[in-house]
Amino acid sequence: MAWRLRLEAQAVSFTIEKGKVLFLLVRKANGWRIPKGGVEKGEDFPETIVRELWEEVG
């Protein structure tokens, strides 16, 4: 069996409003998770993070 390496980018996004810390999470079938995704050819990590945030949360 051949192994393939897949690069992924993940970011913890948050803001502080009225003294409370709010995190950006994505709801999945098995719970909540931080938005993440695979790095596409020609992309760097910051570009991947921005694309994934738009894809997953709009």
N, C-alpha and C positions, 0 to 999 in steps of 0.2 A: 504494500500500500504506500503510495506517495504522499508526502506531507506538503501542504500549501500554507504559506505564511500570509495572513490577512492583517493589514494594518487597520486599526480603528482609532477614531478620535472620540473623546468624551469630555464634556465640560460641566462643571457645577455652576449653574446660573442662579443668582439670588439678588434680592433687593431688600432694603430695609424701609418699611413704611410704618409710621406711628409707633416706633419702638419694637416692631415685630420683624423677624427675618422670614422672608417668603422665598421658597425654593421653586424652581421650575422643574417639574417632573412630568413624565408621560405614563399614563395608565395602560397597563397591559393585562392580559388574562390572569397572570399569576401575581399581580400587584403593581406597585409603582416602581419606576426606574428613572435614572438620569438619561437624558437624550444622548444617543451615541450612534455611530455608524461607520461604515467602511470608507477608507480613503480611496477616491477614484484616481485613475491614472492622470498625472499632470497636476493634481491638487496638492496643496500643503495642508498641514493640520488646521490652521485657522480657517482656511476656506472650507474645509470639511465640516468643521463645527458650525459655521454660519449656515451652510447648506442643510445640514441635518436639523438644526433648530427650525428652519423654515419648513422643511418637509414634515417634521413631527408635530410641531405646535402652531405653525402658521404665523 
